[in-house]
Amino acid sequence: MGGGNGQKSKMAHERNAEKNKASKGSQLEANKKAMNN
């Protein structure tokens, strides 16, 4: 929700996804949300 912030959120989400590699489903969902942003 906000141009510049969206990119920062995406990076944070990707980092979180890497940390939580156990939950692959969550990672995919996070990626989808980031792409939508």
N, C-alpha and C positions, 0 to 999 in steps of 0.2 A: 504494500500500500504506500507507494511513494518512490519515484524513480530511483534516486541514488541509494536509498535505504534498502531497496529490493536486492541490489547486488550484494550488499553487506550481509543481508539475511541469507542469501544463497550460500555465500562462503561459510557462514556459521553453520548452516544446515549441513553442508557437505562435510565439515569437520566433525559435527555431531554424528553423522552417518558413519564416518570412518571409525569413530570411537565405538559406536554400537554396531559393529559388523555382525554381531550375533543375530540381530533382528533385520533380516534382509527385507522383509515386507515393509517395515517402517522406513527403511532407507528408500525404497522405491516410492513410497507415498511422499516422503519429504522431497524427493527429486521432482515429482509431479507438481507439488505445491510450488516449489522454487521456479519451475518452468512457467507455471501459470502467472507467477508474480513478474 
